Amino acid sequence: MKKYPLFLALLVFAFQAHAAPPPNIVVILVDDMGYGDPGCFNPDSKIPTPNIDCLAREGMSFTDALAPVAVCHPSRYGLMTGAHPFRTDTTVWPKQPLIKPGQMTIAALLKTAG
């Protein structure tokens, strides 16, 4: 009966040793780009986007995304922290940082996952 916990521990260790490495995550936040601008979503696009097209072709694409605000710095704040920009005074931005020391960000969260 006591052999099973050791067996389970070894089994978990074996699975972790052969686990796939974590994926790379690329987030692209752009101003003034429409859904039909990249060639991967619109073959008739007049804007050449070879790098975005390559990422979409070789990786994973998400086609339903929303920005929390219509302007850039509150949208970046929302993306980096997961906090709704309207619950933070984003008007202080050029004079002081919006992200407080120790505040969870997407980078800190991913770092905890290795």
C-alpha positions in Angstrom: 0.0 0.0 0.0 2.9 2.4 0.7 4.4 1.8 -2.7 1.7 3.7 -4.5 2.6 7.3 -3.3 6.2 6.7 -4.5 5.0 5.4 -7.8 2.7 8.4 -8.3 5.5 10.8 -7.5 7.8 9.0 -10.0 5.0 9.1 -12.6 4.4 12.8 -12.1 8.2 13.4 -12.4 8.3 11.4 -15.6 5.5 13.3 -17.2 7.1 16.6 -16.2 10.5 15.6 -17.6 8.8 14.9 -21.0 6.4 17.8 -21.0 6.5 20.2 -23.9 8.2 23.6 -23.3 5.8 26.5 -22.6 4.7 28.3 -25.7 5.9 31.7 -26.8 3.3 34.4 -26.6 3.2 37.3 -28.9 0.8 40.2 -28.4 0.4 42.8 -31.1 -1.4 46.0 -30.0 -1.7 48.5 -32.9 -3.4 51.8 -33.5 -5.5 52.4 -36.6 -5.4 48.9 -38.0 -8.5 47.3 -39.1 -9.4 43.6 -39.2 -9.1 43.6 -43.0 -5.6 45.3 -43.1 -3.4 42.2 -42.6 -3.1 40.0 -45.6 -3.7 36.8 -43.5 -7.3 38.0 -43.1 -7.8 39.8 -46.4 -5.9 38.6 -49.5 -6.9 41.8 -51.3 -5.4 44.1 -48.6 -3.4 47.0 -50.0 -1.0 47.0 -47.0 1.8 44.5 -47.1 2.0 42.7 -43.7 4.4 39.8 -44.4 5.5 39.3 -40.8 2.0 39.3 -39.3 0.9 37.0 -42.1 3.8 34.6 -41.2 2.9 34.7 -37.5 -0.7 33.9 -38.4 0.3 31.1 -40.7 2.8 29.4 -38.4 1.2 30.0 -35.1 -2.2 30.6 -33.6 -4.6 33.5 -34.5 -7.4 34.9 -32.5 -10.0 36.8 -34.5 -12.2 38.2 -31.7 -10.4 40.8 -29.6 -11.5 44.0 -28.0 -9.6 47.0 -26.6 -10.8 48.3 -23.3 -10.6 51.9 -24.4 -10.4 53.8 -27.7 -7.0 55.4 -27.0 -3.6 53.9 -26.6 -2.2 54.3 -23.1 -5.3 53.1 -21.1 -5.5 50.2 -23.5 -1.9 49.2 -22.9 -2.5 49.6 -19.1 -5.5 47.3 -19.4 -3.6 44.7 -21.5 -0.6 44.7 -19.1 -2.5 44.6 -15.8 -5.9 43.0 -16.6 -7.4 45.9 -14.7 -10.2 48.0 -16.3 -8.6 51.4 -17.1 -11.8 53.3 -16.0 -11.1 52.1 -12.5 -7.7 53.8 -12.5 -6.8 57.5 -12.9 -4.9 57.2 -16.2 -4.6 60.9 -16.6 -1.5 61.0 -14.3 0.4 58.9 -16.9 3.1 61.1 -18.3 3.9 62.5 -14.8 3.9 59.2 -12.9 3.7 55.5 -13.6 0.2 53.9 -13.7 1.4 50.5 -12.7 2.1 50.5 -8.9 5.0 48.6 -7.4 4.1 45.0 -6.8 0.9 45.2 -9.0 0.3 42.0 -11.0 1.1 42.4 -14.7 0.8 39.8 -17.5 4.7 39.6 -17.5 4.8 38.9 -13.8 2.0 36.3 -14.1 3.9 34.5 -17.0 7.1 34.7 -15.0 5.5 32.7 -12.2 4.6 30.0 -14.8 8.2 29.8 -15.8 
